[in-house]
Amino acid sequence: TVKEGTDPYKLDQIAIPVGAGLKVNAGRVDFQLEWGFRRTYTDYIDDVSGRYVDNVQLAFEASPLTAALADRTEYGETSFNADRARGDQETRDWYYYCGLSITFIISKFTDCEQQYNWTRRRN
């Protein structure tokens, strides 16, 4: 969608990563659990910020399809007034993630430096 006015969204944003993880080795299998969150400097990840855009303006600046998708009153949503506050402009977006990894170690060698050192002469 189009944010209020005619300026397009910035495609790149900065985020501050914070997280923790745990890795457990069980022989040739590693189990990893990771959790974290990101604080961003944008309020448009979820497209909820600023003010509602008038559907006529949205159809003109973006496309009629964009305007139709933005107006969900035909599907039971409550109507909205253009220029009414949409979300909280004072807070930026955050997102969280959680991951689980299982790794099977194929090589029986444990010393990578010795095994894959290309400067070492081979006999």
C-alpha positions in Angstrom: 0.0 0.0 0.0 0.9 3.6 -0.1 1.7 5.5 3.1 0.1 8.9 3.6 1.3 11.5 1.2 3.2 10.5 -1.9 6.5 9.4 -0.5 7.1 5.6 -1.0 8.3 3.4 1.8 12.0 3.1 2.3 13.1 -0.4 1.2 15.9 -0.7 3.8 15.7 -0.2 7.5 18.0 -0.6 10.5 17.1 -3.0 13.3 18.9 -3.7 16.6 19.2 -7.5 17.2 18.9 -9.0 20.6 18.8 -12.7 21.3 20.0 -15.8 23.0 20.6 -19.4 22.0 21.6 -22.8 23.2 23.6 -25.4 21.4 23.9 -29.0 22.6 26.2 -31.6 21.0 25.1 -35.2 21.2 27.8 -37.0 19.4 27.4 -36.4 15.6 24.1 -34.5 16.1 23.8 -30.9 17.2 20.6 -29.4 18.6 20.2 -25.6 18.6 17.5 -23.4 20.0 17.5 -19.7 19.3 15.2 -16.9 20.4 15.5 -13.2 19.7 13.8 -10.0 18.9 14.5 -7.0 16.7 13.7 -3.3 17.4 13.3 -1.5 14.2 13.4 2.2 13.3 10.3 2.0 11.0 6.6 1.9 11.8 5.5 0.4 8.5 6.5 -3.3 8.7 2.9 -4.2 9.5 1.6 -1.3 7.3 -0.2 0.2 10.4 0.9 3.7 11.1 0.1 7.3 10.3 -3.4 8.1 9.1 -5.9 6.4 6.8 -5.6 7.5 3.2 -8.7 8.5 1.2 -9.7 5.6 -1.1 -10.0 7.9 -4.1 -6.5 9.2 -3.6 -5.2 5.7 -3.0 -6.8 4.5 -6.3 -5.2 7.4 -8.1 -1.7 7.1 -6.6 -1.4 3.3 -6.4 -4.1 1.4 -8.2 -7.9 0.6 -8.0 -7.0 -2.9 -6.7 -4.9 -1.4 -3.8 -7.9 0.9 -2.9 -10.3 -2.1 -3.0 -8.0 -4.2 -0.8 -7.6 -1.3 1.7 -11.4 -0.9 2.1 -12.7 -4.0 3.8 -16.1 -2.6 4.7 -17.8 -4.9 2.2 -16.5 -7.9 4.3 -17.9 -6.8 7.6 -15.1 -4.5 8.8 -16.2 -1.2 10.4 -15.9 1.8 8.1 -13.1 4.2 8.5 -12.8 7.9 7.9 -9.9 9.2 5.8 -7.3 11.1 7.8 -8.2 9.3 11.0 -5.3 8.0 13.1 -4.3 4.5 12.1 -2.0 2.9 14.7 0.3 4.6 17.1 2.9 6.9 15.4 4.9 7.2 18.6 6.1 3.6 18.8 8.2 1.7 16.2 7.7 -1.9 15.1 9.3 -4.8 16.9 9.4 -8.5 15.8 10.3 -11.7 17.5 11.6 -15.0 16.2 12.3 -18.5 17.5 14.3 -21.2 15.7 15.1 -24.9 16.2 17.9 -26.5 14.3 19.2 -30.1 14.1 22.5 -30.6 12.5 24.1 -34.0 11.5 27.9 -33.9 11.3 28.9 -35.9 8.3 32.7 -35.8 8.6 34.4 -37.9 11.2 37.3 -35.5 11.4 37.2 -33.0 14.2 40.2 -30.9 13.4 39.2 -28.7 10.5 42.4 -26.7 10.6 44.5 -29.9 10.1 42.2 -31.5 7.6 41.5 -28.6 5.3 44.6 -26.4 5.5 45.6 -25.8 1.9 49.1 -24.5 2.9 50.1 -27.8 4.5 52.1 -30.1 2.3 50.7 -33.5 1.7 52.9 -36.6 1.2 
